[in-house]
Structures are given as C-alpha cells and as structure tokens.
Amino acid sequence: MGQLILYLVIGIFIGLIIGFFVTRFMFKKQMEKNPPINEKMIEVMMSSMGRKPSQKQIKQVMQQMNRYK
C-alpha cells in the first residue's frame, strides 16, 4: 500500500513537470505565430478603415487593449 502511494505521488510529480514544459513550448509557439498587438498594428488597422489616427488615439486604443488582457 505504501509503494502504491509513493508511485502515485511520483507519477503526479513527473506529470506536472512534463505538463509544464509542454505548455511552455506550446505557448511560445503560439506567441511566435500570433504576436501581441502593438502600436504599428493599430495604426495600420485604423488607416485601413479610412482615417489617419493621431498618436493620442493610438495610445488610447493601446490603453484599452491592455485593460482587457
């Protein structure tokens, strides 16, 4: 009975370690594929909608985006 509990604890520990590294790898891969939005992207998006944004408007949009992260 003692060995079963020991094996269970060791298995859970190894699973957590493997899960951590797999999740970290997948997160890095997603961040490379879909980078976070920056000011240049916001400027291009607003320009494509037919308006030239000022720096103040870009900063306001960035603050709104950061508030909802």
Rosetta constraint file for C-alpha pairs under 8 A:
AtomPair CA 1 CA 5 HARMONIC 6.55 0.50
AtomPair CA 2 CA 6 HARMONIC 6.25 0.50
AtomPair CA 3 CA 7 HARMONIC 6.05 0.50
AtomPair CA 4 CA 8 HARMONIC 6.09 0.50
AtomPair CA 5 CA 9 HARMONIC 6.17 0.50
AtomPair CA 6 CA 10 HARMONIC 6.16 0.50
AtomPair CA 7 CA 11 HARMONIC 5.94 0.50
AtomPair CA 8 CA 12 HARMONIC 6.16 0.50
AtomPair CA 9 CA 13 HARMONIC 6.15 0.50
AtomPair CA 10 CA 14 HARMONIC 6.15 0.50
AtomPair CA 11 CA 15 HARMONIC 6.03 0.50
AtomPair CA 12 CA 16 HARMONIC 6.16 0.50
AtomPair CA 13 CA 17 HARMONIC 6.38 0.50
AtomPair CA 14 CA 18 HARMONIC 6.18 0.50
AtomPair CA 15 CA 19 HARMONIC 5.89 0.50
AtomPair CA 16 CA 20 HARMONIC 6.05 0.50
AtomPair CA 17 CA 21 HARMONIC 6.52 0.50
AtomPair CA 18 CA 22 HARMONIC 6.17 0.50
AtomPair CA 19 CA 23 HARMONIC 5.97 0.50
AtomPair CA 20 CA 24 HARMONIC 6.12 0.50
AtomPair CA 21 CA 25 HARMONIC 6.11 0.50
AtomPair CA 22 CA 26 HARMONIC 6.20 0.50
AtomPair CA 23 CA 27 HARMONIC 6.04 0.50
AtomPair CA 24 CA 28 HARMONIC 6.21 0.50
AtomPair CA 25 CA 29 HARMONIC 6.24 0.50
AtomPair CA 26 CA 30 HARMONIC 6.20 0.50
AtomPair CA 27 CA 31 HARMONIC 6.20 0.50
AtomPair CA 28 CA 32 HARMONIC 6.29 0.50
AtomPair CA 29 CA 33 HARMONIC 6.26 0.50
AtomPair CA 30 CA 34 HARMONIC 5.86 0.50
AtomPair CA 30 CA 35 HARMONIC 7.86 0.50
AtomPair CA 31 CA 35 HARMONIC 5.06 0.50
AtomPair CA 31 CA 36 HARMONIC 7.31 0.50
AtomPair CA 37 CA 41 HARMONIC 6.16 0.50
AtomPair CA 37 CA 42 HARMONIC 7.28 0.50
AtomPair CA 38 CA 42 HARMONIC 6.60 0.50
AtomPair CA 38 CA 62 HARMONIC 7.63 0.50
AtomPair CA 39 CA 43 HARMONIC 6.22 0.50
AtomPair CA 39 CA 58 HARMONIC 6.44 0.50
AtomPair CA 39 CA 59 HARMONIC 7.61 0.50
AtomPair CA 39 CA 62 HARMONIC 6.94 0.50
AtomPair CA 40 CA 44 HARMONIC 6.24 0.50
AtomPair CA 41 CA 45 HARMONIC 6.10 0.50
AtomPair CA 42 CA 46 HARMONIC 6.14 0.50
AtomPair CA 42 CA 58 HARMONIC 6.64 0.50
AtomPair CA 42 CA 61 HARMONIC 7.71 0.50
AtomPair CA 43 CA 47 HARMONIC 6.04 0.50
AtomPair CA 43 CA 52 HARMONIC 7.82 0.50
AtomPair CA 43 CA 53 HARMONIC 6.50 0.50
AtomPair CA 43 CA 58 HARMONIC 6.67 0.50
AtomPair CA 44 CA 48 HARMONIC 6.08 0.50
AtomPair CA 45 CA 49 HARMONIC 6.60 0.50
AtomPair CA 46 CA 50 HARMONIC 6.88 0.50
AtomPair CA 46 CA 51 HARMONIC 6.04 0.50
AtomPair CA 46 CA 52 HARMONIC 6.81 0.50
AtomPair CA 46 CA 53 HARMONIC 6.49 0.50
AtomPair CA 47 CA 51 HARMONIC 5.04 0.50
AtomPair CA 47 CA 52 HARMONIC 5.35 0.50
AtomPair CA 47 CA 53 HARMONIC 7.00 0.50
AtomPair CA 53 CA 57 HARMONIC 6.03 0.50
AtomPair CA 53 CA 58 HARMONIC 6.64 0.50
AtomPair CA 54 CA 58 HARMONIC 6.45 0.50
AtomPair CA 55 CA 59 HARMONIC 6.20 0.50
AtomPair CA 56 CA 60 HARMONIC 6.24 0.50
AtomPair CA 57 CA 61 HARMONIC 6.28 0.50
AtomPair CA 58 CA 62 HARMONIC 6.22 0.50
AtomPair CA 59 CA 63 HARMONIC 6.17 0.50
AtomPair CA 60 CA 64 HARMONIC 6.29 0.50
AtomPair CA 61 CA 65 HARMONIC 6.15 0.50
AtomPair CA 62 CA 66 HARMONIC 6.13 0.50
AtomPair CA 63 CA 67 HARMONIC 6.14 0.50
AtomPair CA 64 CA 68 HARMONIC 6.72 0.50
AtomPair CA 65 CA 69 HARMONIC 6.73 0.50
